[in-house]
Amino acid sequence: MNFLSIILTAIIMNNSLQQNEDNILLNASIMQTEDKWRIVNDGVMGGLSSSKAIVKDEKIIFSGNVSLENNGGFASLRSTVKDYNFEKFSGIEIKIKGDGKRYSISMKETTYFNGYFYTSSFETKKDEWIVVQIPFNQLKLHYFGKETNSSKKIPLDNIKEISLLIGDKQEGSFNTEIDYIKLY
């Protein structure tokens, strides 16, 4: 009986670990694989913002400069484009050491760019680690950065890309450290 209890405990622990790994979207380990997130700045539409993401001391440093020149104004760190299904989760969580600026988490349901993203913004605290939880029902549909009047809910079974973005006319340098982005 004792042996059976040990086996059952090991199976439950293994399943818990697997589920925990499945809900991690970004951390230092992922940034060192083919699933690493990539930089997308406003240069895709003529802007002059710049950014980079590096791994240092098991954290992701996302830093750069947001420029409003040439109708620019954003820098982002984006997941690989693939099929994600978030139906069994309630929201997204990020552990971030900020610079006092506002960032947003966005998701889209297409593999191509059409201007539509489901987005929610949050404030960081300068040089302080915080954990931000964003329930999926707080993500609102935006078109080219502006909130729409749509009441359309995010299709959790059809997400193609996730991004961390700085924009909102926050011109100048930025610097954050990310421990993780995960589902909860």
C-alpha positions as CSV (number, residue, x, y, z in Angstrom):
1,M,0.0,0.0,0.0
2,N,2.8,2.4,0.8
3,F,4.5,1.7,-2.5
4,L,1.2,2.4,-4.3
5,S,0.9,5.8,-2.5
6,I,4.4,6.7,-3.6
7,I,3.7,5.8,-7.2
8,L,0.4,7.8,-7.2
9,T,2.2,10.8,-5.7
10,A,4.9,10.6,-8.3
11,I,2.2,10.5,-11.1
12,I,0.3,13.5,-9.7
13,M,3.6,15.5,-9.2
14,N,4.6,14.8,-12.8
15,N,1.3,15.9,-14.2
16,S,1.5,19.1,-12.1
17,L,4.9,19.9,-13.4
18,Q,3.8,19.2,-17.0
19,Q,0.8,21.5,-16.6
20,N,3.0,24.2,-15.0
21,E,5.4,24.0,-18.0
22,D,2.5,24.2,-20.4
23,N,1.4,27.6,-19.0
24,I,4.8,29.3,-19.3
25,L,4.7,31.5,-22.4
26,L,8.0,33.3,-21.9
27,N,11.0,33.0,-19.6
28,A,14.8,33.0,-20.0
29,S,14.9,29.3,-21.0
30,I,12.4,29.9,-23.8
31,M,14.4,32.8,-25.1
32,Q,17.2,30.3,-25.8
33,T,15.1,28.0,-28.0
34,E,13.5,28.1,-31.4
35,D,10.4,29.3,-29.7
36,K,12.1,32.5,-28.5
37,W,10.1,35.7,-28.8
38,R,11.2,38.3,-31.4
39,I,11.4,42.1,-31.6
40,V,8.8,44.0,-33.7
41,N,9.1,47.8,-33.7
42,D,7.3,50.5,-35.6
43,G,9.9,50.3,-38.4
44,V,7.4,47.9,-40.0
45,M,5.3,51.1,-40.8
46,G,8.1,53.6,-41.2
47,G,8.8,54.5,-37.6
48,L,12.2,54.9,-36.0
49,S,11.8,53.2,-32.6
50,S,14.4,50.6,-31.6
51,S,14.6,47.8,-29.1
52,K,16.3,44.6,-28.1
53,A,15.8,41.6,-25.8
54,I,18.7,39.8,-24.1
55,V,18.9,37.2,-21.4
56,K,21.0,38.2,-18.4
57,D,21.1,36.5,-15.0
58,E,18.1,34.3,-16.0
59,K,15.9,37.3,-16.7
60,I,14.9,38.9,-20.0
61,I,16.0,42.5,-20.5
62,F,13.7,44.3,-22.9
63,S,15.0,47.8,-23.6
64,G,15.2,50.4,-26.3
65,N,13.9,53.8,-27.4
66,V,10.4,54.8,-28.5
67,S,10.4,57.4,-31.2
68,L,7.4,59.4,-32.4
69,E,9.2,60.4,-35.6
70,N,7.7,59.3,-39.0
71,N,4.4,58.4,-37.3
72,G,6.1,55.8,-35.1
73,G,5.7,55.1,-31.5
74,F,6.0,51.5,-30.4
75,A,8.4,48.7,-29.6
76,S,7.3,45.1,-28.9
77,L,8.5,41.7,-27.9
78,R,6.3,39.0,-29.6
79,S,5.9,35.3,-29.4
80,T,6.3,32.9,-32.3
81,V,3.2,32.7,-34.5
82,K,1.5,29.4,-33.9
83,D,-1.8,28.0,-32.7
84,Y,-2.5,28.6,-29.0
85,N,-5.5,27.4,-27.1
86,F,-6.0,29.3,-23.8
87,E,-9.6,28.0,-23.0
88,K,-8.5,26.2,-19.8
89,F,-7.0,29.3,-18.3
90,S,-8.4,32.5,-16.8
91,G,-5.8,35.1,-17.8
92,I,-2.2,36.0,-18.3
93,E,0.4,36.9,-15.6
94,I,3.7,38.7,-16.0
95,K,6.4,39.2,-13.4
96,I,8.2,42.4,-14.4
97,K,10.7,44.9,-13.0
98,G,9.7,48.1,-14.6
99,D,10.8,51.7,-15.3
100,G,7.6,53.4,-14.2
101,K,6.1,53.3,-17.7
102,R,2.9,51.8,-19.1
103,Y,3.1,48.6,-21.0
104,S,0.5,46.3,-22.6
105,I,-0.1,42.7,-23.2
106,S,-1.8,42.0,-26.6
107,M,-3.0,38.9,-28.4
108,K,-4.2,38.4,-32.0
109,E,-6.2,35.8,-33.8
110,T,-4.6,36.0,-37.2
111,T,-1.2,34.9,-38.5
112,Y,-1.0,38.0,-40.6
113,F,-1.1,41.7,-39.6
114,N,-4.6,43.3,-39.9
115,G,-4.3,45.9,-37.2
116,Y,-6.6,44.1,-34.7
117,F,-5.3,43.1,-31.2
118,Y,-6.9,42.2,-27.9
119,T,-5.1,44.4,-25.4
120,S,-4.8,45.4,-21.8
121,S,-2.4,47.9,-20.4
122,F,-0.7,48.1,-17.0
123,E,1.6,50.4,-15.1
124,T,5.1,49.4,-13.9
125,K,6.9,50.7,-10.8
126,K,10.4,52.0,-11.3
127,D,13.1,49.5,-10.3
128,E,10.5,47.3,-8.5
129,W,9.4,43.8,-9.2
130,I,5.6,43.4,-9.6
131,V,3.3,40.6,-10.6
132,V,0.5,41.7,-12.9
133,Q,-2.5,39.4,-13.5
134,I,-4.8,40.3,-16.4
135,P,-8.0,38.3,-16.7
136,F,-8.9,37.5,-20.3
137,N,-12.2,39.4,-20.0
138,Q,-10.2,42.6,-19.5
139,L,-8.6,42.3,-22.9
140,K,-10.4,44.8,-25.2
141,L,-10.3,44.8,-29.0
142,H,-8.1,47.5,-30.4
143,Y,-7.5,48.6,-34.0
144,F,-4.1,50.1,-34.7
145,G,-3.7,50.9,-31.0
146,K,-7.1,52.5,-30.5
147,E,-9.8,50.8,-28.5
148,T,-12.9,49.9,-30.7
149,N,-16.5,49.9,-29.6
150,S,-16.7,46.2,-30.2
151,S,-18.0,43.8,-27.5
152,K,-16.4,40.9,-29.3
153,K,-14.7,38.5,-26.8
154,I,-11.3,37.2,-27.3
155,P,-11.4,33.8,-29.1
156,L,-9.3,31.8,-26.5
157,D,-9.2,28.7,-28.7
158,N,-7.7,30.7,-31.7
159,I,-4.8,32.8,-30.5
160,K,-1.9,33.1,-32.9
161,E,0.5,35.6,-31.2
162,I,1.1,37.2,-27.9
163,S,3.1,40.5,-27.4
164,L,4.5,42.8,-24.7
165,L,4.4,46.3,-26.0
166,I,5.3,49.8,-25.1
167,G,3.7,52.7,-27.0
168,D,0.9,55.2,-26.1
169,K,3.1,58.1,-27.1
170,Q,5.7,57.4,-24.4
171,E,8.6,58.8,-26.2
172,G,12.2,58.1,-25.0
173,S,14.2,55.2,-23.6
174,F,12.7,52.3,-21.7
175,N,14.1,49.3,-19.8
176,T,12.4,46.4,-18.2
177,E,13.3,43.0,-16.8
178,I,11.0,40.1,-17.3
179,D,11.1,37.0,-15.1
180,Y,8.1,35.3,-16.9
181,I,4.9,35.6,-18.8
182,K,2.5,32.8,-18.1
183,L,-1.1,31.7,-18.1
184,Y,-3.1,31.2,-14.9
